[in-house]
Structure formats: C-alpha cells, structure tokens
Amino acid sequence: MSRFQPPATHDGLVNAEFNQLEEILSTQPFKFLVGPDLKAAFIHRGLVSQLSAPLRALTTGDMKESHEGCVTWDDVDEDVFARFAQFAYTGAYANFEPTDNPDATEESSKRELTARVVEKMVERISTPHSPQASNRLPIPPPAPFFNAEALTFPSIWYNTQPTPTLDPNEQNKAFRLPYSLVSYFDASMAWSTRGGDHSAWCGHLQPQAQPSGRRIRARATQKRKLESVSCNCGSQNPGAPSDKKRNFIADSFVLQDDPAVGGNITTAASKEGCNFENVFVGHARVWVFADRYVIPSLMDLAGLRLRRELSNWTITAETFVEQFGGLVRYVYDGNTFPGCQLRLIVTQFAACVVEDVCELEDWPSLFNEVPDFAAELISQMRYRIV
C-alpha cells in the first residue's frame, strides 16, 4: 500500500462531490477532549483522517485512541481547536479579534494622517475595477526582486496627463512611521512610477568623467549604513523610498498574499485603536498546532493569514515593540525550530521595518531577551540590503 500523503490544499466539504460528502458523513464521529477542562467535541473521522498521516493513524489506525474513538488533547487551547474543526469542515477558519487599546486616540489620528497621504499619492494611478483593486496598485506577477522601472500598466489604470512632482514633505510622511507594509508599497510604487526621479534626489550618485569627456553610469560613492537602508542611497535624502525595501516587501509579503484565502481581514485598517498581539499570536498558535500534527494545508493557511495581518497592520512607534514583541516571544519560546516557516515570517517582517524601529526604547531589550530572533533577523537583513 502506498504511503499516505496529505493534500496540499484542503476545502473541507465545500467543494466535495455528493458521493464524497455521503461517504464522509457516514463515518463515525471521533471524540476530542480539549483543554484543561476536557471539553468534549466531535468531528467525523472521514474528515480528520484526510488532513495528515498522524491524524489518520490516530482516528483510523491501530492506536488505542482509534479503537476507543476518543483522544485527550488537554494541552490544546479551545479556541485553536475550534478553528481546527472549522478548517476540517470548510477549509478556512474564523479570525482572531484584537483587543481594545485605551490609548488609541493619538494612534488613530496618526493612522488617518498616513491614510490621507498615501491616498493622495496613489489616487492618480489606481482606478478601481473591483473591490480588491479599489485602493491598490496593479501588482506584477510573482518574481523575486522585480524591477519597478520595467513595469508597464494599461492606460486605463491611470491618468495619462502629466503629474506634478510629489511634495517631498508629503512623501516623507508616507515612508515614515506610522505606516503599514501595504501603504509603504503602494506609496513607493506611486512615487517611482509617477513622480519619483531617484537620480535627481540621490545625493550619493556621482557621475564619473572619463578622459574622453563621456559620462558613465553613476554609482554609489559611500558605504551604506543601517540608517540609510530605507533610502537606498544614504541619509542625504531621508524622504526617498527604498527600491530594495519595496522589492523586499513585495517578495516577502505583498506578492505572497492569496486572495483566495478564506476569512475577513482583521487589520488596523478596519479596526481602529486596537491591540493586535492577540491576532498575530492566534495565527501563530494555529500554525504551531498544525505543525505538531503535520497538517501542511493548515500550516500554509495560518502562515498566509499571519502575513496578511502583519502587512496590513499600521505600525506606530508607541505600540510596535509591545504588540510585535508578543509575537516574537511566543514564536521563539520553544514553540518553533530554526528555519521554519513561522520564524521566517517574523524575521522577514522585522527586516522590512528595522531601520524605522531600531531606535525605539524597548527594541534593544527585545533583542537581549530573544537572542535567536536577533541572529535570524541579521540573516534576513543580508537578503534585503545586498
């Protein structure tokens, strides 16, 4: 008999043929005793056994639990199990809700300011053709470190009339906290494709003269520093967006977002003045559960959901370390292993914003508290700045 291979994706009963549905529902329910209170819950064996080899052995194999039709999962949180059960039947799971932030008034004002700045910068480019495209620029096909200058968009997507050069003051606001990865990416695309002449801004590009008097391609003349990463060309133009930062955000987050992933987005864009640590850690807990029972389809879904939440989260100096730090502590507190998908998501996100958060008061403390995170972040920074 061939070795069991779990499916790459799982739709539950949503797209099941009638005969498949009848077969699954005719299987006996399997009993789970969940959490410290051993709360009883039931899922059809036919569904659970499809998700992974360990669950197949648990529910239909020769294990004691299979014969008894019951297993005790006292170390699994009830809210995680509920989402596991929902995923088994539907292929998706409910969002985690953020908690109220009592100090949200100033945060909300900053978000609104950022939203107005970004909207002004992209309004001459983006024309809505669908709800998903109402406030987003056209995104190129997935490709590592694509060249924005090579992108061409149909004329229907933008106004063909000449666009005035963007105000440097407004530009500076769009690329400094508070921002989200999505807002930074959109504003950076707007700047580079409609009003951003990088060579005109860059103070480090010095043309070299040849004896014949011909000019050759300008090149950087100073060594890049960490503080200059967001500018690509140094601190002489702190308002310019970074091409490498934009490309890293696109490759790690924006182009990774799958519109087919189920569930509504819970982000700072839709929930003002909230603490999102519970949302981030919630998806991480689902990933850890899925990893324990080798459910690749649920691991991928939880990873995509976490990427989406992080990329839409409006980062502020006041809340970043507290909320993101909670995710870092959970991920690195014995719940994951080096090189896993979850650690990659966390370190890639930190690498996207590190130059804007490295001087925050509690950021060094987080490094000291979680040294493995610091080491893996340094590794990610190599991919971004080289």
BAMI-866028 format. One record per residue (C-alpha): y, x, z; residue in three letters; residue number from 0. Coordinates in nm, 2 decimals. Layout:
<sites>
<site <Y,X,Z>,ALA,NUM>
...
</sites>
This chain:
<sites>
<site <0.00,0.00,0.00>,MET,0>
<site <0.34,0.13,-0.09>,SER,1>
<site <0.59,0.23,0.18>,ARG,2>
<site <0.83,-0.04,0.28>,PHE,3>
<site <1.19,0.02,0.15>,GLN,4>
<site <1.47,-0.20,0.29>,PRO,5>
<site <1.71,-0.35,0.03>,PRO,6>
<site <2.03,-0.16,-0.05>,ALA,7>
<site <2.22,-0.49,0.00>,THR,8>
<site <2.14,-0.80,0.19>,HIS,9>
<site <2.26,-1.15,0.11>,ASP,10>
<site <2.05,-1.34,0.37>,GLY,11>
<site <1.98,-1.69,0.25>,LEU,12>
<site <2.30,-1.72,0.05>,VAL,13>
<site <2.15,-1.63,-0.29>,ASN,14>
<site <1.79,-1.69,-0.22>,ALA,15>
<site <1.58,-1.89,-0.47>,GLU,16>
<site <1.43,-2.21,-0.34>,PHE,17>
<site <1.08,-2.07,-0.31>,ASN,18>
<site <1.21,-1.77,-0.12>,GLN,19>
<site <1.40,-1.99,0.11>,LEU,20>
<site <1.10,-2.21,0.17>,GLU,21>
<site <0.88,-1.90,0.24>,GLU,22>
<site <1.13,-1.75,0.49>,ILE,23>
<site <1.19,-2.07,0.68>,LEU,24>
<site <0.82,-2.14,0.71>,SER,25>
<site <0.78,-1.82,0.92>,THR,26>
<site <0.77,-1.84,1.29>,GLN,27>
<site <1.10,-1.77,1.48>,PRO,28>
<site <1.10,-1.44,1.67>,PHE,29>
<site <1.24,-1.44,2.02>,LYS,30>
<site <1.50,-1.18,2.14>,PHE,31>
<site <1.61,-1.14,2.50>,LEU,32>
<site <1.95,-0.99,2.47>,VAL,33>
<site <2.19,-0.82,2.70>,GLY,34>
<site <2.18,-0.77,3.08>,PRO,35>
<site <2.14,-1.15,3.13>,ASP,36>
<site <1.84,-1.15,2.88>,LEU,37>
<site <1.99,-1.44,2.69>,LYS,38>
<site <1.73,-1.59,2.45>,ALA,39>
<site <1.79,-1.61,2.08>,ALA,40>
<site <1.57,-1.67,1.78>,PHE,41>
<site <1.56,-1.55,1.42>,ILE,42>
<site <1.30,-1.62,1.16>,HIS,43>
<site <1.05,-1.34,1.12>,ARG,44>
<site <1.08,-1.36,0.75>,GLY,45>
<site <1.44,-1.26,0.76>,LEU,46>
<site <1.42,-0.99,1.03>,VAL,47>
<site <1.13,-0.82,0.86>,SER,48>
<site <1.33,-0.77,0.54>,GLN,49>
<site <1.60,-0.57,0.70>,LEU,50>
<site <1.43,-0.24,0.79>,SER,51>
<site <1.09,-0.07,0.84>,ALA,52>
<site <1.13,-0.06,1.22>,PRO,53>
<site <1.21,-0.43,1.24>,LEU,54>
<site <0.93,-0.51,1.00>,ARG,55>
<site <0.69,-0.33,1.24>,ALA,56>
<site <0.84,-0.50,1.54>,LEU,57>
<site <0.81,-0.85,1.40>,THR,58>
<site <0.50,-0.85,1.17>,THR,59>
<site <0.31,-0.53,1.26>,GLY,60>
<site <0.06,-0.43,1.52>,ASP,61>
<site <0.31,-0.37,1.80>,MET,62>
<site <0.28,-0.56,2.13>,LYS,63>
<site <0.61,-0.74,2.06>,GLU,64>
<site <0.49,-0.86,1.73>,SER,65>
<site <0.18,-1.02,1.89>,HIS,66>
<site <0.39,-1.17,2.17>,GLU,67>
<site <0.66,-1.29,1.94>,GLY,68>
<site <0.93,-1.15,2.17>,CYS,69>
<site <1.13,-0.84,2.24>,VAL,70>
<site <1.37,-0.74,2.51>,THR,71>
<site <1.70,-0.59,2.40>,TRP,72>
<site <1.88,-0.56,2.73>,ASP,73>
<site <2.09,-0.27,2.61>,ASP,74>
<site <2.23,-0.46,2.31>,VAL,75>
<site <2.56,-0.64,2.36>,ASP,76>
<site <2.55,-1.02,2.29>,GLU,77>
<site <2.85,-1.01,2.05>,ASP,78>
<site <2.68,-0.74,1.84>,VAL,79>
<site <2.35,-0.93,1.84>,PHE,80>
<site <2.53,-1.25,1.73>,ALA,81>
<site <2.67,-1.06,1.43>,ARG,82>
<site <2.33,-0.91,1.36>,PHE,83>
<site <2.18,-1.26,1.35>,ALA,84>
<site <2.47,-1.39,1.13>,GLN,85>
<site <2.42,-1.10,0.89>,PHE,86>
<site <2.05,-1.17,0.87>,ALA,87>
<site <2.11,-1.53,0.75>,TYR,88>
<site <2.43,-1.48,0.55>,THR,89>
<site <2.47,-1.11,0.46>,GLY,90>
<site <2.81,-1.09,0.64>,ALA,91>
<site <2.94,-1.12,1.00>,TYR,92>
<site <3.24,-1.25,1.18>,ALA,93>
<site <3.55,-1.04,1.26>,ASN,94>
<site <3.62,-0.89,1.60>,PHE,95>
<site <3.95,-1.02,1.73>,GLU,96>
<site <4.24,-0.79,1.85>,PRO,97>
<site <4.38,-0.83,2.20>,THR,98>
<site <4.74,-0.92,2.28>,ASP,99>
<site <4.98,-0.63,2.33>,ASN,100>
<site <5.25,-0.72,2.58>,PRO,101>
<site <5.49,-0.45,2.45>,ASP,102>
<site <5.48,-0.58,2.09>,ALA,103>
<site <5.84,-0.68,2.03>,THR,104>
<site <5.96,-0.34,1.92>,GLU,105>
<site <5.64,-0.27,1.73>,GLU,106>
<site <5.67,-0.60,1.53>,SER,107>
<site <6.03,-0.51,1.43>,SER,108>
<site <5.92,-0.17,1.30>,LYS,109>
<site <5.64,-0.33,1.10>,ARG,110>
<site <5.88,-0.58,0.95>,GLU,111>
<site <6.11,-0.30,0.85>,LEU,112>
<site <5.83,-0.10,0.69>,THR,113>
<site <5.71,-0.40,0.50>,ALA,114>
<site <6.06,-0.47,0.36>,ARG,115>
<site <6.10,-0.11,0.25>,VAL,116>
<site <5.76,-0.10,0.08>,VAL,117>
<site <5.81,-0.43,-0.08>,GLU,118>
<site <6.14,-0.32,-0.23>,LYS,119>
<site <5.98,-0.01,-0.37>,MET,120>
<site <5.69,-0.18,-0.54>,VAL,121>
<site <5.85,-0.51,-0.65>,GLU,122>
<site <5.95,-0.38,-0.99>,ARG,123>
<site <5.59,-0.27,-1.06>,ILE,124>
<site <5.35,-0.52,-0.92>,SER,125>
<site <5.33,-0.86,-1.08>,THR,126>
<site <5.08,-1.09,-0.91>,PRO,127>
<site <4.79,-1.22,-1.12>,HIS,128>
<site <4.56,-1.31,-0.84>,SER,129>
<site <4.58,-1.34,-0.46>,PRO,130>
<site <4.43,-0.99,-0.42>,GLN,131>
<site <4.69,-0.84,-0.66>,ALA,132>
<site <5.00,-1.02,-0.51>,SER,133>
<site <5.12,-0.71,-0.32>,ASN,134>
<site <4.91,-0.43,-0.46>,ARG,135>
<site <4.95,-0.20,-0.75>,LEU,136>
<site <4.68,-0.16,-1.01>,PRO,137>
<site <4.42,0.08,-0.88>,ILE,138>
<site <4.24,0.32,-1.12>,PRO,139>
<site <3.87,0.34,-1.15>,PRO,140>
<site <3.70,0.53,-0.86>,PRO,141>
<site <3.73,0.91,-0.93>,ALA,142>
<site <3.78,1.20,-0.69>,PRO,143>
<site <4.14,1.31,-0.66>,PHE,144>
<site <4.27,1.13,-0.97>,PHE,145>
<site <4.60,1.23,-1.13>,ASN,146>
<site <4.86,0.96,-1.08>,ALA,147>
<site <5.07,1.10,-1.36>,GLU,148>
<site <4.80,1.03,-1.61>,ALA,149>
<site <4.78,0.66,-1.52>,LEU,150>
<site <4.90,0.41,-1.77>,THR,151>
<site <4.95,0.04,-1.69>,PHE,152>
<site <4.98,-0.25,-1.94>,PRO,153>
<site <5.35,-0.36,-1.98>,SER,154>
<site <5.26,-0.70,-1.83>,ILE,155>
<site <5.23,-0.53,-1.49>,TRP,156>
<site <5.59,-0.40,-1.47>,TYR,157>
<site <5.94,-0.44,-1.59>,ASN,158>
<site <6.00,-0.22,-1.89>,THR,159>
<site <6.37,-0.19,-1.82>,GLN,160>
<site <6.48,0.15,-1.67>,PRO,161>
<site <6.45,0.16,-1.30>,THR,162>
<site <6.72,0.33,-1.08>,PRO,163>
<site <6.62,0.63,-0.88>,THR,164>
<site <6.49,0.53,-0.54>,LEU,165>
<site <6.72,0.57,-0.25>,ASP,166>
<site <6.60,0.88,-0.06>,PRO,167>
<site <6.68,0.72,0.28>,ASN,168>
<site <6.46,0.41,0.20>,GLU,169>
<site <6.19,0.65,0.05>,GLN,170>
<site <6.19,0.85,0.37>,ASN,171>
<site <6.12,0.53,0.58>,LYS,172>
<site <5.83,0.43,0.36>,ALA,173>
<site <5.65,0.76,0.42>,PHE,174>
<site <5.71,0.80,0.79>,ARG,175>
<site <5.57,0.60,1.08>,LEU,176>
<site <5.53,0.31,1.11>,PRO,177>
<site <5.31,0.27,0.80>,TYR,178>
<site <4.95,0.18,0.70>,SER,179>
<site <4.74,0.38,0.46>,LEU,180>
<site <4.77,0.09,0.21>,VAL,181>
<site <5.15,0.07,0.24>,SER,182>
<site <5.18,0.45,0.20>,TYR,183>
<site <4.96,0.45,-0.10>,PHE,184>
<site <5.14,0.16,-0.27>,ASP,185>
<site <5.49,0.31,-0.20>,ALA,186>
<site <5.37,0.65,-0.31>,SER,187>
<site <5.24,0.51,-0.64>,MET,188>
<site <5.57,0.33,-0.69>,ALA,189>
<site <5.77,0.65,-0.62>,TRP,190>
<site <5.56,0.86,-0.86>,SER,191>
<site <5.53,0.62,-1.15>,THR,192>
<site <5.87,0.46,-1.15>,ARG,193>
<site <6.13,0.67,-0.97>,GLY,194>
<site <5.98,0.99,-0.84>,GLY,195>
<site <6.06,1.31,-1.02>,ASP,196>
<site <5.87,1.55,-0.80>,HIS,197>
<site <6.00,1.87,-0.96>,SER,198>
<site <6.36,1.75,-0.91>,ALA,199>
<site <6.30,1.70,-0.54>,TRP,200>
<site <6.08,2.00,-0.47>,CYS,201>
<site <6.26,2.29,-0.31>,GLY,202>
<site <5.96,2.53,-0.34>,HIS,203>
<site <5.92,2.51,-0.71>,LEU,204>
<site <6.10,2.81,-0.86>,GLN,205>
<site <6.07,2.88,-1.23>,PRO,206>
<site <5.97,3.23,-1.32>,GLN,207>
<site <6.16,3.40,-1.60>,ALA,208>
<site <5.97,3.62,-1.84>,GLN,209>
<site <6.13,3.92,-2.02>,PRO,210>
<site <6.15,3.72,-2.34>,SER,211>
<site <6.35,3.46,-2.15>,GLY,212>
<site <6.08,3.19,-2.17>,ARG,213>
<site <6.00,2.99,-1.86>,ARG,214>
<site <5.65,2.94,-1.74>,ILE,215>
<site <5.52,2.67,-1.52>,ARG,216>
<site <5.68,2.65,-1.18>,ALA,217>
<site <5.46,2.75,-0.88>,ARG,218>
<site <5.49,2.73,-0.51>,ALA,219>
<site <5.65,3.04,-0.36>,THR,220>
<site <5.59,2.97,0.01>,GLN,221>
<site <5.28,2.93,0.22>,LYS,222>
<site <5.21,2.58,0.31>,ARG,223>
<site <5.22,2.49,0.68>,LYS,224>
<site <5.07,2.19,0.86>,LEU,225>
<site <5.41,2.03,0.90>,GLU,226>
<site <5.45,2.05,0.52>,SER,227>
<site <5.13,1.87,0.43>,VAL,228>
<site <5.29,1.53,0.39>,SER,229>
<site <5.54,1.68,0.14>,CYS,230>
<site <5.30,1.90,-0.06>,ASN,231>
<site <5.59,2.13,-0.14>,CYS,232>
<site <5.74,2.21,0.20>,GLY,233>
<site <6.00,2.08,0.45>,SER,234>
<site <6.30,2.11,0.22>,GLN,235>
<site <6.23,1.75,0.11>,ASN,236>
<site <6.07,1.57,0.40>,PRO,237>
<site <6.11,1.23,0.24>,GLY,238>
<site <5.90,1.30,-0.07>,ALA,239>
<site <5.55,1.15,-0.07>,PRO,240>
<site <5.25,1.38,-0.09>,SER,241>
<site <5.04,1.37,-0.40>,ASP,242>
<site <4.74,1.52,-0.22>,LYS,243>
<site <4.78,1.28,0.07>,LYS,244>
<site <4.80,0.98,-0.16>,ARG,245>
<site <4.49,1.10,-0.35>,ASN,246>
<site <4.30,1.17,-0.03>,PHE,247>
<site <4.39,0.82,0.10>,ILE,248>
<site <4.28,0.67,-0.23>,ALA,249>
<site <3.95,0.86,-0.25>,ASP,250>
<site <3.86,0.81,0.12>,SER,251>
<site <3.99,0.46,0.18>,PHE,252>
<site <4.17,0.25,-0.09>,VAL,253>
<site <3.91,0.30,-0.36>,LEU,254>
<site <3.63,0.26,-0.11>,GLN,255>
<site <3.74,-0.10,-0.03>,ASP,256>
<site <3.49,-0.35,-0.18>,ASP,257>
<site <3.65,-0.70,-0.24>,PRO,258>
<site <3.30,-0.85,-0.23>,ALA,259>
<site <3.26,-0.76,0.14>,VAL,260>
<site <3.25,-1.09,0.33>,GLY,261>
<site <3.48,-1.20,0.61>,GLY,262>
<site <3.85,-1.23,0.65>,ASN,263>
<site <4.05,-0.92,0.73>,ILE,264>
<site <4.19,-0.88,1.08>,THR,265>
<site <4.47,-0.64,1.04>,THR,266>
<site <4.82,-0.57,1.17>,ALA,267>
<site <4.95,-0.74,0.86>,ALA,268>
<site <4.80,-1.07,0.97>,SER,269>
<site <4.81,-1.02,1.35>,LYS,270>
<site <5.14,-0.90,1.47>,GLU,271>
<site <5.18,-0.72,1.80>,GLY,272>
<site <4.81,-0.68,1.89>,CYS,273>
<site <4.59,-0.41,2.02>,ASN,274>
<site <4.32,-0.33,1.76>,PHE,275>
<site <4.10,-0.10,1.96>,GLU,276>
<site <3.85,-0.38,2.01>,ASN,277>
<site <3.84,-0.44,1.64>,VAL,278>
<site <3.77,-0.08,1.55>,PHE,279>
<site <3.52,-0.02,1.82>,VAL,280>
<site <3.35,-0.35,1.74>,GLY,281>
<site <3.27,-0.25,1.39>,HIS,282>
<site <3.16,0.09,1.52>,ALA,283>
<site <2.92,-0.08,1.77>,ARG,284>
<site <2.77,-0.28,1.48>,VAL,285>
<site <2.72,0.04,1.29>,TRP,286>
<site <2.55,0.21,1.59>,VAL,287>
<site <2.32,-0.08,1.63>,PHE,288>
<site <2.23,-0.08,1.26>,ALA,289>
<site <2.17,0.29,1.27>,ASP,290>
<site <1.93,0.26,1.57>,ARG,291>
<site <1.71,0.01,1.38>,TYR,292>
<site <1.76,0.17,1.04>,VAL,293>
<site <1.93,-0.12,0.87>,ILE,294>
<site <2.12,0.06,0.58>,PRO,295>
<site <2.27,-0.26,0.44>,SER,296>
<site <2.43,-0.35,0.78>,LEU,297>
<site <2.54,0.01,0.83>,MET,298>
<site <2.72,0.01,0.49>,ASP,299>
<site <2.88,-0.32,0.57>,LEU,300>
<site <3.01,-0.22,0.91>,ALA,301>
<site <3.14,0.11,0.76>,GLY,302>
<site <3.33,-0.07,0.48>,LEU,303>
<site <3.47,-0.32,0.73>,ARG,304>
<site <3.59,-0.04,0.96>,LEU,305>
<site <3.75,0.14,0.66>,ARG,306>
<site <3.93,-0.18,0.56>,ARG,307>
<site <4.06,-0.24,0.91>,GLU,308>
<site <4.19,0.12,0.95>,LEU,309>
<site <4.36,0.13,0.61>,SER,310>
<site <4.55,-0.20,0.67>,ASN,311>
<site <4.64,-0.11,1.03>,TRP,312>
<site <5.01,-0.04,1.07>,THR,313>
<site <5.03,0.28,1.27>,ILE,314>
<site <5.31,0.33,1.53>,THR,315>
<site <5.39,0.63,1.74>,ALA,316>
<site <5.37,0.42,2.06>,GLU,317>
<site <5.02,0.28,2.00>,THR,318>
<site <4.83,0.52,1.78>,PHE,319>
<site <4.66,0.75,2.03>,VAL,320>
<site <4.58,0.47,2.27>,GLU,321>
<site <4.41,0.25,2.01>,GLN,322>
<site <4.26,0.51,1.77>,PHE,323>
<site <4.17,0.73,2.07>,GLY,324>
<site <3.95,0.45,2.20>,GLY,325>
<site <3.75,0.45,1.87>,LEU,326>
<site <3.72,0.83,1.88>,VAL,327>
<site <3.59,0.83,2.24>,ARG,328>
<site <3.33,0.57,2.16>,TYR,329>
<site <3.21,0.74,1.84>,VAL,330>
<site <3.18,1.08,2.00>,TYR,331>
<site <3.04,0.97,2.34>,ASP,332>
<site <2.67,1.02,2.24>,GLY,333>
<site <2.66,0.73,2.01>,ASN,334>
<site <2.65,0.92,1.68>,THR,335>
<site <2.55,1.25,1.53>,PHE,336>
<site <2.73,1.52,1.33>,PRO,337>
<site <2.78,1.44,0.97>,GLY,338>
<site <2.70,1.07,1.00>,CYS,339>
<site <2.90,0.80,0.81>,GLN,340>
<site <3.08,0.67,1.12>,LEU,341>
<site <3.22,1.02,1.22>,ARG,342>
<site <3.32,1.08,0.85>,LEU,343>
<site <3.53,0.76,0.85>,ILE,344>
<site <3.70,0.85,1.18>,VAL,345>
<site <3.78,1.21,1.08>,THR,346>
<site <3.89,1.11,0.73>,GLN,347>
<site <4.14,0.86,0.87>,PHE,348>
<site <4.28,1.12,1.11>,ALA,349>
<site <4.31,1.36,0.83>,ALA,350>
<site <4.52,1.11,0.63>,CYS,351>
<site <4.78,1.08,0.91>,VAL,352>
<site <4.75,1.40,1.11>,VAL,353>
<site <5.09,1.55,1.03>,GLU,354>
<site <5.26,1.23,1.15>,ASP,355>
<site <5.07,1.21,1.48>,VAL,356>
<site <5.01,1.57,1.58>,CYS,357>
<site <5.33,1.58,1.79>,GLU,358>
<site <5.26,1.26,1.98>,LEU,359>
<site <5.24,1.32,2.35>,GLU,360>
<site <4.87,1.23,2.41>,ASP,361>
<site <4.73,1.37,2.08>,TRP,362>
<site <4.65,1.72,2.23>,PRO,363>
<site <4.48,1.56,2.52>,SER,364>
<site <4.25,1.37,2.29>,LEU,365>
<site <4.16,1.70,2.12>,PHE,366>
<site <4.08,1.85,2.46>,ASN,367>
<site <3.88,1.55,2.57>,GLU,368>
<site <3.68,1.53,2.24>,VAL,369>
<site <3.64,1.88,2.10>,PRO,370>
<site <3.38,1.78,1.85>,ASP,371>
<site <3.63,1.54,1.69>,PHE,372>
<site <3.89,1.82,1.67>,ALA,373>
<site <3.64,2.05,1.50>,ALA,374>
<site <3.53,1.79,1.24>,GLU,375>
<site <3.89,1.70,1.17>,LEU,376>
<site <3.97,2.06,1.09>,ILE,377>
<site <3.68,2.05,0.84>,SER,378>
<site <3.82,1.73,0.67>,GLN,379>
<site <4.17,1.89,0.65>,MET,380>
<site <4.03,2.16,0.43>,ARG,381>
<site <3.93,1.90,0.17>,TYR,382>
<site <4.28,1.75,0.19>,ARG,383>
<site <4.51,2.05,0.16>,ILE,384>
<site <4.30,2.28,-0.07>,VAL,385>
</sites>
